[in-house]
Amino acid sequence: MTRSACVPAVAVVCVLAFAAPSFAQAAKPATPGSTAPAAPAKWVKPLKGTAYIEVIRGQPKKVGTDMVTALKVKNTSDAAIALLRVDEIWYDHKLKQVTGDSYTFRRPVNPGEVVDVTLKSPIRPDLYQSQYAFSHANGKVNAKQVKKFDEK
């Protein structure tokens, strides 16, 4: 054999010798403690029209120079709520708007899911009471204030 024909033949033999074990898969016996892989996330069609939510309202607290309010919001609709938005508006004693904050939940809120919302409004000397407005990308939101969520 000539040298020019010998080099490619040796290269092919080396490739086959080293590549074959890497393509072979060893059969692993299933262990009794192993779990099934997680199911892929299921797409839930966003709600169009009026969404229904339940809200647990926390007490506003002074934190530094902000008035911080924490809310828990549960989607009680049959479909996902896209771009849920919460607006907090603070009024003075004359019921004139003084300050406020807004929060938008960027991913869809699936049915039965609970979302934590934190609103931070600058403190003004004449804060009296606050009010909340809820909306979403495809319509209105009907909010119901509750003390605790039902286990459904």
C-alpha positions in Angstrom: 0.0 0.0 0.0 1.2 3.5 -0.7 1.6 6.1 1.9 -1.2 8.3 0.3 -3.7 5.5 0.6 -2.6 4.3 4.1 -3.2 7.6 5.9 -7.0 7.9 5.0 -7.5 4.2 5.8 -6.0 4.6 9.3 -8.1 7.7 9.9 -11.3 5.9 9.0 -10.4 3.0 11.3 -9.7 5.4 14.2 -12.9 7.3 13.7 -15.0 4.1 13.7 -13.2 2.7 16.7 -13.7 5.8 18.8 -17.1 6.9 17.6 -19.0 3.6 18.0 -19.0 3.5 21.8 -20.2 7.1 22.0 -23.3 6.3 19.9 -24.2 3.2 21.9 -26.6 3.7 24.8 -26.4 1.6 27.9 -29.8 0.4 29.0 -30.5 1.7 32.5 -32.9 -0.2 34.6 -35.7 2.0 36.0 -35.3 2.7 39.7 -38.4 2.4 41.8 -37.8 5.9 43.4 -37.6 7.8 40.1 -40.4 10.2 39.1 -41.9 10.9 35.8 -40.6 14.0 34.0 -42.6 17.2 34.5 -45.4 17.8 32.0 -44.9 20.7 29.7 -46.7 23.9 30.6 -50.2 24.0 29.1 -51.4 27.1 27.3 -54.5 28.7 28.7 -56.4 31.1 26.5 -56.5 34.6 27.9 -59.9 35.9 29.0 -61.7 38.5 26.9 -64.4 40.5 28.7 -65.0 40.8 32.5 -62.5 39.0 34.8 -63.5 38.0 38.3 -60.9 38.2 41.2 -60.8 38.0 45.0 -58.6 40.5 46.9 -57.1 40.3 50.4 -56.1 43.8 51.4 -53.2 44.3 53.8 -52.8 47.3 56.1 -50.8 50.2 54.6 -47.4 50.7 56.4 -44.9 53.6 56.5 -41.6 52.4 55.2 -39.0 55.2 54.9 -40.6 57.8 52.7 -43.2 55.5 51.2 -46.6 54.1 52.1 -46.4 50.4 51.3 -49.6 48.3 50.7 -49.6 44.6 50.1 -52.4 42.8 48.3 -53.1 39.2 47.5 -55.1 38.7 44.3 -56.7 35.4 43.3 -58.1 34.8 39.8 -61.5 33.2 40.1 -62.3 33.3 36.4 -62.3 30.3 34.1 -59.5 31.6 31.9 -56.2 33.4 32.4 -56.0 37.1 33.0 -53.5 38.9 30.7 -51.7 41.9 32.0 -53.5 42.4 35.3 -53.1 46.0 36.4 -53.6 47.4 39.9 -53.8 51.2 40.5 -53.8 52.6 44.0 -55.0 56.2 44.5 -54.5 58.1 47.8 -56.9 60.9 48.7 -56.7 63.7 51.3 -59.5 64.8 53.7 -61.2 66.8 51.0 -61.2 63.7 48.8 -58.8 65.3 46.3 -56.2 62.9 44.7 -52.8 63.3 46.3 -50.6 60.4 45.2 -50.7 56.8 44.0 -48.9 53.9 42.5 -49.5 51.3 39.7 -48.5 47.7 39.3 -48.8 45.5 36.2 -48.4 41.7 36.4 -46.6 40.9 33.2 -47.4 37.2 32.8 -50.9 35.7 32.6 -52.6 34.9 35.9 -54.0 31.4 35.5 -57.3 30.3 37.0 -57.0 29.8 40.8 -53.5 31.4 40.9 -52.7 33.8 43.7 -50.5 36.8 43.0 -48.8 39.1 45.5 -48.9 42.8 44.7 -46.9 45.4 46.5 -47.7 49.1 45.9 -45.5 51.9 47.1 -46.8 55.5 47.1 -44.8 58.5 48.3 -45.9 59.8 51.7 -47.7 63.1 51.8 -48.7 64.9 55.0 -52.4 64.8 54.2 -53.0 61.1 53.3 -56.5 60.0 54.3 -57.7 57.0 52.4 -56.9 54.9 49.4 -58.9 53.3 46.6 -57.9 50.5 44.1 -58.7 50.2 40.4 -58.2 46.9 38.7 -58.0 46.3 34.9 -56.6 43.9 32.4 -55.6 43.8 28.7 -58.9 42.5 27.4 -61.6 44.1 29.5 -62.9 45.0 33.0 -62.2 43.4 36.3 -64.8 42.7 38.9 -63.0 42.6 42.3 -64.5 41.2 45.5 -62.8 41.9 48.8 -62.5 38.9 51.1 -60.9 38.0 54.4 -59.4 34.7 53.1 -59.5 32.7 49.9 -61.8 29.7 49.5 -60.1 26.3 49.1 -61.4 25.3 45.7 
